[in-house]
Amino acid sequence: MPEAVLFDLDGTLADTAPDLAGILAHLQHENGLAPTPFEVLRPQVSNGVRGLLGAGFGLTPDAPAYADLAQRFLTLYAASLYVETCLFPGMSELLDSLDERGIVWGVVTNKAERFARPIIEALGLAERSICIVGGDTVARAKPFPDPLLHACKLAALDPLRCIYVGDDIRDIKAGKAAGMRTLAAAYGYLGSNEPIEAWAADAIIEHPLEILSFIEKTDRVL
């Protein structure tokens, strides 16, 4: 049986989009702009500040105004990390089931650790999670495998016996490069330009509890 399940944060473990969209709306209001519709912003959450400022202001990181807006965004977000953020439906039950089966789980995200850790603490998961690795915890973030391999080192895990779950192609690339089985979360934000079927994950899941079925199937094969 797999010994661990590692999760991306935004769009996989938790629905953080409402809070991030709220910060962007605040920033747009400060600059005299109307808010961008939520359905436009949701797919960009996995792309972080770059994706949100691109959708809301039409800016790329090389634009003169980008750096100041990005800093203002992060300042606002640091004060409002956990307003509407919540676990995706079924995720709490999944984590309970993993605990009952003795399968440890953790979080590996490209969100900076100073933002990720307080969110996981607010969700009441910090003491249960075997690791919390952010995008700045190691030198190279996903799609490089470094954060996942660092998580395995922290938790004394064998990457070959881990499953990584994510809602972006960079998650699948990182997981495969680390030697893990990978699950693509179709319920997430799906910010990649490539369709989820092209990510070459081991399976696509529509709901968190489908992870249990994948674990049972994997256990039978092994």
C-alpha positions in Angstrom: 0.0 0.0 0.0 1.2 3.6 -0.7 2.7 5.0 2.5 1.9 8.6 1.9 -0.3 11.0 -0.1 1.0 14.5 -0.7 -1.3 17.3 -1.8 -0.9 20.6 -3.6 -2.7 23.3 -1.6 -4.5 25.8 -3.8 -7.2 24.0 -5.9 -6.4 20.5 -4.5 -6.5 20.4 -0.7 -8.3 23.7 -0.1 -10.5 26.1 -2.1 -8.5 29.3 -1.6 -9.9 31.1 -4.7 -12.5 33.2 -2.9 -10.0 34.9 -0.7 -7.5 35.5 -3.5 -10.2 36.8 -5.8 -11.3 39.1 -2.9 -7.8 40.5 -2.6 -7.6 41.2 -6.3 -11.0 42.9 -6.2 -9.8 45.1 -3.4 -6.7 46.0 -5.4 -8.7 46.8 -8.5 -11.0 49.1 -6.4 -7.9 50.9 -5.1 -6.9 51.5 -8.8 -10.4 52.5 -10.0 -11.1 49.3 -11.9 -14.2 47.1 -11.8 -13.7 43.6 -10.4 -13.0 40.8 -12.8 -15.7 38.1 -12.7 -14.8 35.2 -10.4 -15.2 32.6 -13.1 -12.4 34.3 -15.0 -10.1 34.4 -12.0 -10.6 30.9 -10.6 -8.5 29.1 -13.2 -5.7 31.6 -12.6 -5.3 30.9 -8.8 -2.9 28.1 -9.5 -0.7 30.6 -11.3 -0.4 32.8 -8.2 0.0 36.5 -8.2 1.3 36.4 -11.8 -1.9 34.8 -13.0 -4.2 37.0 -11.0 -2.6 40.3 -11.9 -2.5 39.1 -15.5 -6.3 38.4 -15.4 -7.2 41.5 -13.4 -4.8 44.1 -14.7 -3.5 42.7 -18.0 0.0 42.9 -16.7 3.0 40.5 -17.1 5.9 40.4 -14.6 8.0 42.6 -16.9 5.5 45.5 -16.9 6.7 48.6 -15.0 3.7 48.6 -12.7 3.8 44.9 -11.9 6.3 44.8 -9.0 4.4 47.4 -6.9 1.0 45.9 -7.5 2.4 42.4 -6.7 3.8 43.7 -3.4 0.6 45.4 -2.5 -1.3 42.2 -3.3 0.9 40.1 -1.0 0.6 42.7 1.8 -3.2 42.6 1.6 -3.3 38.8 1.3 -1.0 38.4 4.4 -3.7 40.1 6.4 -6.6 38.0 5.0 -5.3 34.5 4.4 -8.3 32.7 5.9 -11.6 34.4 5.4 -13.6 32.1 3.0 -10.9 29.5 2.4 -12.1 25.9 3.2 -11.3 22.3 2.4 -12.9 21.0 -0.8 -16.0 18.8 -0.2 -15.0 15.3 0.8 -11.4 16.3 1.7 -12.0 16.1 5.5 -13.5 12.6 5.1 -10.5 11.6 2.9 -8.0 12.8 5.5 -9.8 10.9 8.3 -9.7 7.8 6.2 -6.0 8.1 5.4 -5.4 8.5 9.1 -7.4 5.4 9.9 -5.4 3.4 7.3 -2.1 4.6 8.7 -1.3 6.4 5.5 0.4 9.7 6.3 -0.2 12.8 4.3 1.3 16.2 3.8 1.3 19.4 1.7 3.7 20.5 -1.0 2.7 23.8 -2.7 4.3 26.5 -4.8 2.7 29.1 -2.4 5.3 30.7 -0.2 5.6 28.9 3.1 4.9 32.0 5.1 1.4 32.0 3.5 0.8 28.3 3.2 1.6 27.3 6.8 -0.9 29.8 8.5 -3.6 28.6 6.1 -3.0 24.9 7.0 -2.9 25.9 10.7 -6.2 27.7 10.4 -7.7 24.6 8.7 -6.7 22.7 11.8 -4.4 20.4 9.8 -0.9 21.5 10.8 -0.3 19.0 13.6 -1.8 16.1 11.4 0.2 16.9 8.3 3.5 15.0 8.0 5.1 18.0 6.2 4.4 21.5 4.9 6.7 22.5 2.0 6.3 25.8 0.3 7.4 27.2 -3.1 10.3 29.0 -1.3 11.3 26.1 1.0 13.8 24.8 -1.5 15.7 26.5 -4.3 13.5 25.2 -7.1 9.7 25.0 -7.0 7.5 22.8 -9.1 7.6 21.6 -11.9 11.0 20.6 -10.5 10.8 17.6 -8.2 12.9 19.3 -5.5 10.0 20.2 -3.2 8.5 16.7 -3.3 11.9 15.1 -2.7 12.5 17.5 0.2 9.1 16.5 1.7 10.2 12.9 1.5 13.4 13.6 3.2 11.7 15.5 6.0 9.2 12.7 6.6 11.5 9.8 5.8 9.3 8.6 2.9 10.2 6.6 -0.1 9.1 8.6 -3.2 8.2 5.4 -5.0 5.6 4.7 -2.4 4.0 8.2 -2.4 1.1 9.6 -4.4 1.1 13.3 -5.3 -2.2 15.0 -6.1 -2.5 18.3 -7.9 -4.6 20.4 -10.2 -2.0 21.8 -12.5 0.3 20.2 -15.1 3.3 21.4 -13.1 2.1 19.2 -10.2 2.0 16.1 -12.4 5.4 16.9 -13.9 7.0 17.3 -10.5 5.4 14.1 -9.1 6.5 12.0 -12.1 10.0 13.5 -11.9 10.2 12.5 -8.2 9.1 9.0 -9.1 5.7 9.2 -7.5 2.3 8.1 -8.7 0.3 11.1 -9.7 -3.4 12.1 -9.6 -4.8 15.0 -11.5 -7.6 16.8 -9.5 -10.2 17.7 -12.1 -12.3 19.4 -9.3 -9.5 22.0 -9.0 -8.6 25.2 -10.8 -7.0 23.7 -13.9 -5.0 26.8 -14.8 -2.8 24.9 -17.4 -3.2 25.7 -21.1 -3.0 21.9 -21.8 -6.1 19.8 -21.2 -6.0 17.6 -18.2 -6.0 14.4 -20.3 -2.7 15.5 -21.7 -0.9 15.8 -18.4 -0.2 12.0 -18.3 -1.2 11.5 -14.7 -1.7 8.0 -13.5 -5.4 8.9 -13.0 -7.8 11.8 -13.1 -10.1 12.3 -10.1 -13.3 14.2 -10.0 -13.7 14.1 -6.2 -11.2 13.8 -3.3 -12.7 10.5 -2.1 -11.7 8.8 -5.4 -8.2 8.8 -4.0 -9.2 5.9 -1.8 -10.3 3.9 -4.8 -7.0 4.6 -6.4 -5.1 3.5 -3.3 -7.1 0.3 -3.1 -6.4 -0.5 -6.8 -2.7 0.3 -6.4 -2.5 -2.0 -3.3 -4.0 -4.9 -5.3 -1.5 -4.4 -8.2 1.4 -4.2 -5.8 
